[in-house]
Amino acid sequence: MIAQILFIIILAAAVYLFSKNAGKIRRNILLGKDTDRSDNPALRWKTMAKIALGQTKMVKRPVAAVMHFFIYVGFIIINLEVMEIMIDGIFGSHRIFSKPLGSLYGLLIGGFEILAVLVLTACVVFLARRNIVRLKRFSGTEMTEWPRSDANYILIIEILLMTAFLTMNAADHKLQLLNFGHYIKAGSFPVSHFVGNLLPGNADSLEIIERGCWWFHIIGILAFLNYLPYSKHFHILLAFPNTYYSNLNPKGEFTNMATVTNEVKAMMDPSFVPETSAEPMRFGAKDVTDLTWKNLMEAYTCTECGRCTSVCPANQMGKLLSPRKIMMDTRDRITEVGNNIDKHGKDHQDGKALLDNYITREELWACTTCNACTEACPVNINPLEIITEMRRYIVMEESQAPASLNNMFGNVENNGAPWKYSNADRFNWKERS
């Protein structure tokens, strides 16, 4: 009974803390401006099933795709076993699903063990890719000590959890063979029975090992759950809504700004009366609260995998731009804004902004708007939207566009085209040919 009470307390505390921290992230995301992503639900469900569930954009890098698939499937299926652990922990039972499932139970446990080995293999491969092979896309100015450590922490935690799972099963299996206590004969152990050869034969020692691994496994999972809101691995949860709310328009299609449209209509039609708003009008985005909630959701969904930066032509040419850094900076800034709200209230101003304090203008103007980053992202994140909105602010609010763009703007205004030639000379090239 003491063990059951202790388990219930730990479970309740873990759920409460996770809900509290996840609620803060939700609050931070909703600080962004509203945008409608409710159209075409059938296509949205299809997009989510294809990209988030089906992992279709991962296959462009086959080795990473296969290893990630092992971890992804293992994470989903092995955690079905966590349901049994939780029920056993609450009610003081042991392998409660074994009787109702019968022979299927042995098949499931055997499958879980094989998946555990695949997860272990994938984690070791990923650790080697990051720390021994040192793939280039895992480096960069934005990949400071914490992002690098975060990735390693998760892989190590998963290795420990899978090791504890297999060791728990190995001890359980040996206790079943000894007909010890409540350890009923249930399950199939194609992997852990080999691990059992490394364990002692004494029943009391085996019970200590089994119970120790049981507690380590479940507490480790609950700790992992509460680590997610502080980690890039929160994408485990946000990848699904993020892909559902994907931008379904063709890549590169810019949204019209209602404020600009109203200005143009007023110029063309003096009788046009635009709708007035109590909020001060601002073009583009200077800080994170000028972005949409979808932009902020994408920032929290970023996996920091570096695929976007690795295909960015500006980054490849040595320019300062890194699409991954754009997303990481956005996430860091909105988290800072949320923390300021918690400490000082919602009206607190810290005198900082996403523009200049986090993202430099050199980064923004290095972008070629080619959409390579949005195409490469495995969870449909769109760094270009943030870049273009901040560019809009620089041009339309500050009138600080680069000289080359100001020349183009003048040509468009005077000649109706980006070039310096007048309308009358526009087809002179045809005569020369």
C-alpha positions as CSV (number, residue, x, y, z in Angstrom):
1,M,0.0,0.0,0.0
2,I,2.9,2.4,0.8
3,A,4.3,1.8,-2.7
4,Q,1.0,2.5,-4.3
5,I,0.5,5.7,-2.4
6,L,4.0,6.8,-3.3
7,F,3.5,6.0,-6.9
8,I,0.2,7.9,-7.1
9,I,1.8,11.0,-5.5
10,I,4.7,10.9,-8.0
11,L,2.4,10.4,-10.9
12,A,0.1,13.2,-9.8
13,A,3.1,15.6,-9.3
14,A,4.5,14.7,-12.7
15,V,1.2,15.3,-14.5
16,Y,0.6,18.6,-12.6
17,L,4.1,20.0,-13.4
18,F,3.9,19.0,-17.1
19,S,0.4,20.5,-17.4
20,K,1.7,23.7,-15.8
21,N,4.8,24.0,-18.1
22,A,2.9,23.0,-21.2
23,G,0.2,25.6,-20.3
24,K,2.9,28.3,-20.3
25,I,4.1,27.3,-23.8
26,R,0.5,27.4,-25.0
27,R,0.1,30.9,-23.4
28,N,3.3,32.0,-25.2
29,I,2.1,30.7,-28.5
30,L,-1.2,32.5,-28.2
31,L,0.7,35.8,-27.7
32,G,1.0,35.9,-31.4
33,K,-1.4,37.5,-33.8
34,D,-4.4,35.5,-35.0
35,T,-4.3,33.7,-38.4
36,D,-7.0,31.5,-39.9
37,R,-5.8,27.9,-40.5
38,S,-9.2,26.2,-40.4
39,D,-9.7,25.9,-44.2
40,N,-9.7,22.5,-46.0
41,P,-9.7,20.2,-43.0
42,A,-9.5,17.1,-45.2
43,L,-6.3,18.2,-46.8
44,R,-4.9,19.2,-43.3
45,W,-5.6,15.8,-41.8
46,K,-4.0,14.2,-44.9
47,T,-0.9,16.5,-44.5
48,M,-0.6,15.6,-40.8
49,A,-0.9,11.9,-41.5
50,K,1.6,12.0,-44.3
51,I,4.3,14.2,-42.7
52,A,3.9,13.9,-38.9
53,L,2.7,10.3,-38.7
54,G,4.2,8.9,-41.9
55,Q,7.5,10.7,-41.6
56,T,7.6,11.1,-45.4
57,K,10.0,14.1,-45.5
58,M,12.6,12.2,-43.4
59,V,13.4,9.7,-46.2
60,K,15.5,12.3,-48.1
61,R,18.3,11.3,-45.7
62,P,17.9,7.4,-45.6
63,V,20.2,6.6,-42.7
64,A,18.7,9.2,-40.4
65,A,15.2,8.2,-41.6
66,V,15.7,4.5,-40.7
67,M,17.2,5.3,-37.3
68,H,14.5,7.9,-36.5
69,F,11.8,5.5,-37.5
70,F,13.1,2.9,-35.0
71,I,13.0,5.5,-32.2
72,Y,9.7,6.9,-33.4
73,V,7.9,3.6,-33.6
74,G,9.6,2.4,-30.4
75,F,8.5,5.5,-28.5
76,I,4.9,5.0,-29.5
77,I,4.5,1.2,-29.2
78,I,6.8,0.6,-26.2
79,N,4.9,3.3,-24.2
80,L,1.8,1.1,-24.5
81,E,3.6,-1.0,-21.9
82,V,3.7,2.1,-19.7
83,M,-0.1,1.9,-19.4
84,E,0.3,-1.5,-17.7
85,I,3.0,-0.2,-15.5
86,M,0.8,2.7,-14.3
87,I,-2.2,0.5,-13.7
88,D,0.1,-1.9,-11.8
89,G,1.5,1.0,-9.8
90,I,-1.9,2.4,-8.8
91,F,-3.6,-0.9,-8.0
92,G,-0.6,-2.9,-6.7
93,S,-1.1,-5.6,-9.4
94,H,1.6,-7.2,-11.6
95,R,1.3,-7.6,-15.4
96,I,-2.4,-7.0,-15.2
97,F,-2.9,-7.3,-19.0
98,S,-1.4,-10.8,-19.1
99,K,-4.7,-12.7,-18.3
100,P,-7.1,-10.8,-20.6
101,L,-4.7,-10.8,-23.5
102,G,-3.6,-14.4,-23.2
103,S,-1.1,-15.5,-25.8
104,L,-1.2,-12.1,-27.4
105,Y,0.5,-10.7,-24.3
106,G,3.6,-12.8,-25.0
107,L,3.7,-11.6,-28.6
108,L,3.4,-7.9,-27.4
109,I,6.2,-8.2,-24.8
110,G,8.4,-10.0,-27.3
111,G,7.7,-7.2,-29.8
112,F,8.5,-4.5,-27.2
113,E,11.8,-6.1,-26.5
114,I,12.8,-6.2,-30.2
115,L,11.8,-2.6,-30.5
116,A,13.8,-1.7,-27.4
117,V,17.0,-3.2,-29.1
118,L,16.2,-1.2,-32.3
119,V,15.8,2.0,-30.2
120,L,19.1,1.3,-28.4
121,T,20.8,0.8,-31.7
122,A,19.4,4.0,-33.2
123,C,20.4,6.1,-30.1
124,V,24.0,4.8,-30.2
125,V,24.2,5.6,-34.0
126,F,22.8,9.1,-33.4
127,L,25.3,9.7,-30.5
128,A,28.1,8.6,-32.8
129,R,26.9,10.9,-35.6
130,R,26.9,13.9,-33.3
131,N,30.0,13.3,-31.2
132,I,32.3,11.1,-33.2
133,V,31.5,11.7,-36.9
134,R,30.4,15.3,-36.0
135,L,28.2,15.9,-39.0
136,K,28.4,19.5,-40.2
137,R,24.7,20.3,-39.9
138,F,24.8,19.7,-36.2
139,S,27.2,22.6,-35.8
140,G,26.8,26.4,-36.2
141,T,27.0,29.6,-34.2
142,E,23.5,28.9,-32.8
143,M,24.5,25.4,-31.6
144,T,25.9,26.5,-28.3
145,E,26.6,24.2,-25.4
146,W,23.0,23.8,-24.3
147,P,21.5,22.7,-27.8
148,R,24.3,20.2,-28.2
149,S,23.9,18.9,-24.7
150,D,20.1,18.7,-25.0
151,A,20.4,16.3,-27.9
152,N,22.8,14.1,-26.1
153,Y,20.8,14.1,-22.9
154,I,17.7,12.8,-24.7
155,L,19.7,10.0,-26.4
156,I,21.3,9.0,-23.1
157,I,18.0,9.0,-21.3
158,E,16.4,6.8,-24.0
159,I,19.3,4.4,-23.7
160,L,19.0,4.2,-19.9
161,L,15.2,3.7,-20.2
162,M,15.5,0.9,-22.7
163,T,18.3,-0.8,-20.7
164,A,16.1,-0.6,-17.5
165,F,13.2,-2.1,-19.4
166,L,15.2,-5.1,-20.7
167,T,16.8,-5.6,-17.3
168,M,13.4,-5.5,-15.6
169,N,12.1,-8.1,-17.9
170,A,15.2,-10.3,-17.5
171,A,14.8,-10.3,-13.7
172,D,11.0,-10.8,-14.0
173,H,11.6,-13.8,-16.3
174,K,14.0,-15.5,-14.0
175,L,11.6,-14.9,-11.0
176,Q,8.8,-16.5,-13.1
177,L,11.0,-19.6,-13.6
178,L,11.6,-19.8,-9.9
179,N,7.9,-19.5,-9.2
180,F,8.7,-16.7,-6.8
181,G,6.0,-14.7,-5.1
182,H,3.5,-13.0,-7.3
183,Y,5.6,-13.3,-10.5
184,I,3.2,-15.2,-12.6
185,K,4.4,-16.9,-15.8
186,A,3.5,-14.3,-18.5
187,G,5.2,-12.8,-21.5
188,S,7.8,-13.7,-24.1
189,F,11.4,-12.5,-23.6
190,P,13.4,-13.1,-26.8
191,V,16.0,-10.5,-25.8
192,S,16.0,-10.2,-22.0
193,H,16.4,-13.9,-21.4
194,F,20.0,-13.4,-22.7
195,V,20.4,-10.4,-20.3
196,G,19.2,-12.7,-17.5
197,N,22.5,-14.7,-17.8
198,L,24.3,-11.7,-16.4
199,L,22.0,-11.5,-13.4
200,P,22.4,-13.3,-10.1
201,G,20.3,-16.5,-9.4
202,N,19.2,-15.5,-6.0
203,A,15.5,-14.7,-5.9
204,D,15.8,-11.9,-3.3
205,S,18.5,-10.2,-5.4
206,L,16.4,-10.6,-8.5
207,E,13.4,-9.0,-6.9
208,I,15.5,-6.0,-5.8
209,I,16.7,-5.6,-9.4
210,E,13.3,-6.1,-10.9
211,R,11.7,-3.5,-8.5
212,G,14.6,-1.1,-8.9
213,C,14.4,-1.2,-12.7
214,W,10.6,-0.9,-12.5
215,W,10.8,2.3,-10.5
216,F,13.6,3.7,-12.5
217,H,11.8,3.0,-15.8
218,I,8.5,4.7,-14.8
219,I,10.1,7.6,-12.9
220,G,12.5,8.1,-15.8
221,I,9.5,8.3,-18.2
222,L,7.7,10.8,-16.0
223,A,10.9,12.9,-15.7
224,F,11.4,12.7,-19.4
225,L,7.8,14.0,-19.8
226,N,8.6,17.0,-17.7
227,Y,11.9,17.6,-19.5
228,L,10.2,18.0,-22.8
229,P,8.9,21.6,-22.3
230,Y,12.5,22.7,-21.7
231,S,13.9,20.8,-24.7
232,K,13.8,20.8,-28.5
233,H,12.1,17.4,-28.1
234,F,8.8,19.1,-27.4
235,H,8.4,18.5,-31.1
236,I,7.3,15.0,-30.2
237,L,4.0,16.6,-29.2
238,L,3.8,19.7,-31.4
239,A,4.7,18.0,-34.7
240,F,1.2,16.8,-35.2
241,P,-0.7,20.2,-34.7
242,N,2.1,22.0,-36.5
243,T,1.7,19.9,-39.6
244,Y,-2.1,20.1,-39.4
245,Y,-1.9,23.9,-39.4
246,S,0.6,24.0,-42.3
247,N,0.4,26.7,-44.9
248,L,-1.5,25.1,-47.7
249,N,-0.7,27.9,-50.2
250,P,2.0,27.4,-52.8
251,K,5.5,28.0,-51.4
252,G,6.6,31.5,-51.8
253,E,3.1,33.0,-52.1
254,F,3.1,36.1,-49.9
255,T,0.0,37.1,-47.9
256,N,-1.5,40.5,-48.6
257,M,-1.4,42.9,-45.7
258,A,-4.9,44.2,-45.0
259,T,-3.5,47.6,-43.9
260,V,-1.6,48.0,-47.2
261,T,-4.6,46.9,-49.2
262,N,-6.8,49.5,-47.5
263,E,-4.2,52.2,-48.3
264,V,-4.2,51.3,-52.0
265,K,-8.0,51.1,-52.2
266,A,-8.2,54.5,-50.5
267,M,-5.8,55.9,-53.1
268,M,-7.8,54.4,-56.0
269,D,-11.2,55.2,-54.7
270,P,-11.6,58.3,-52.5
271,S,-15.0,57.0,-51.4
272,F,-13.5,53.9,-49.8
273,V,-13.7,53.9,-46.0
274,P,-11.4,51.3,-44.4
275,E,-12.3,49.6,-41.2
276,T,-10.8,51.3,-38.2
277,S,-9.0,49.4,-35.5
278,A,-8.3,50.3,-31.9
279,E,-4.8,48.8,-32.2
280,P,-2.0,51.0,-33.6
281,M,-1.2,49.9,-37.2
282,R,2.2,48.3,-37.7
283,F,3.6,46.8,-40.9
284,G,5.5,43.6,-40.6
285,A,7.1,42.3,-37.4
286,K,9.6,43.8,-35.1
287,D,9.1,41.5,-32.1
288,V,7.6,38.1,-31.6
289,T,4.2,39.4,-30.6
290,D,3.9,40.9,-34.1
291,L,4.2,37.4,-35.6
292,T,1.3,34.9,-35.8
293,W,0.6,32.2,-33.3
294,K,1.5,29.7,-36.1
295,N,5.0,31.2,-36.4
296,L,5.4,30.9,-32.6
297,M,4.2,27.3,-32.7
298,E,6.7,26.5,-35.3
299,A,9.5,28.0,-33.1
300,Y,8.6,25.6,-30.3
301,T,8.3,22.7,-32.9
302,C,11.8,23.2,-34.3
303,T,13.8,20.0,-33.9
304,E,17.2,21.8,-34.5
305,C,18.1,19.1,-37.0
306,G,19.8,21.6,-39.2
307,R,18.3,20.4,-42.5
308,C,17.1,23.9,-43.3
309,T,20.5,25.5,-42.8
310,S,22.3,22.7,-44.6
311,V,20.3,23.5,-47.8
312,C,20.3,27.3,-47.5
313,P,22.3,28.7,-50.4
314,A,23.1,31.9,-48.4
315,N,24.5,29.8,-45.6
316,Q,26.5,27.6,-48.0
317,M,28.1,30.8,-49.5
318,G,29.3,31.7,-46.0
319,K,26.7,34.4,-45.3
320,L,25.4,34.9,-41.8
321,L,21.9,33.5,-42.4
322,S,20.9,30.2,-40.7
323,P,17.2,29.4,-40.9
324,R,17.6,27.2,-37.8
325,K,18.9,30.1,-35.9
326,I,15.9,32.2,-37.0
327,M,13.6,29.6,-35.4
328,M,15.7,29.1,-32.3
329,D,16.0,32.9,-31.7
330,T,12.2,33.2,-32.1
331,R,11.7,30.5,-29.5
332,D,14.2,32.0,-27.1
333,R,12.6,35.5,-27.4
334,I,9.0,34.4,-26.9
335,T,10.1,32.3,-23.9
336,E,11.8,35.4,-22.6
337,V,8.6,37.4,-23.1
338,G,6.6,34.7,-21.3
339,N,9.0,34.7,-18.4
340,N,8.7,38.5,-18.1
341,I,4.9,38.2,-18.0
342,D,5.2,35.6,-15.2
343,K,7.5,37.9,-13.2
344,H,6.3,41.4,-14.0
345,G,2.9,41.2,-15.6
346,K,1.6,41.3,-19.1
347,D,2.3,45.0,-19.7
348,H,6.0,44.7,-18.9
349,Q,8.4,46.0,-21.5
350,D,12.0,45.0,-21.3
351,G,13.2,47.3,-24.1
352,K,14.3,44.3,-26.3
353,A,13.0,43.0,-29.5
354,L,13.5,40.0,-31.9
355,L,14.9,42.4,-34.5
356,D,18.5,43.5,-33.6
357,N,18.6,42.0,-30.2
358,Y,18.3,38.4,-31.5
359,I,18.2,38.5,-35.3
360,T,20.5,40.9,-37.2
361,R,19.5,42.8,-40.3
362,E,22.4,41.2,-42.1
363,E,20.8,37.8,-41.6
364,L,17.5,38.9,-42.9
365,W,18.8,40.5,-46.1
366,A,21.0,37.5,-46.8
367,C,17.9,35.4,-47.5
368,T,17.2,34.7,-51.2
369,T,13.5,33.7,-50.4
370,C,14.2,30.4,-52.4
371,N,12.1,28.3,-49.9
372,A,14.8,25.6,-49.7
373,C,14.5,25.7,-45.9
374,T,10.7,25.2,-45.9
375,E,11.0,22.3,-48.3
376,A,13.7,20.6,-46.3
377,C,12.0,20.8,-42.9
378,P,10.6,17.4,-41.8
379,V,7.7,19.0,-39.8
380,N,6.7,21.8,-42.3
381,I,8.3,24.8,-40.4
382,N,8.5,27.9,-42.5
383,P,11.4,30.3,-41.4
384,L,10.8,32.4,-44.5
385,E,7.5,33.8,-43.1
386,I,9.4,35.2,-40.1
387,I,12.1,36.6,-42.3
388,T,9.7,38.4,-44.8
389,E,7.6,39.8,-42.0
390,M,10.7,41.3,-40.4
391,R,11.9,42.7,-43.7
392,R,8.5,44.3,-44.2
393,Y,8.9,46.1,-40.9
394,I,12.4,47.4,-41.8
395,V,11.1,48.6,-45.2
396,M,7.7,49.9,-44.4
397,E,8.1,51.1,-40.8
398,E,11.7,52.2,-40.8
399,S,12.3,52.9,-44.5
400,Q,15.7,51.4,-44.1
401,A,15.9,49.0,-47.0
402,P,19.4,48.5,-48.6
403,A,20.3,50.9,-51.3
404,S,19.9,48.3,-54.0
405,L,16.3,47.8,-53.0
406,N,15.6,51.5,-52.7
407,N,16.8,51.9,-56.3
408,M,14.4,49.1,-57.4
409,F,11.5,50.7,-55.5
410,G,12.2,54.0,-57.2
411,N,12.3,52.3,-60.6
412,V,9.0,50.5,-59.9
413,E,7.4,53.8,-58.8
414,N,8.7,55.8,-61.8
415,N,9.0,53.2,-64.6
416,G,6.5,50.4,-63.5
417,A,9.4,47.9,-63.6
418,P,12.5,47.1,-61.4
419,W,14.8,48.4,-64.2
420,K,15.9,52.0,-64.8
421,Y,14.5,52.1,-68.3
422,S,11.3,54.1,-69.0
423,N,8.2,52.5,-70.3
424,A,8.9,53.8,-73.8
425,D,12.2,52.0,-74.0
426,R,11.0,48.8,-72.5
427,F,11.0,46.8,-75.8
428,N,14.2,48.2,-77.3
429,W,15.9,44.9,-76.8
430,K,13.5,43.4,-79.3
431,E,14.7,45.8,-82.0
432,R,18.3,45.0,-81.4
433,S,17.7,41.3,-81.8
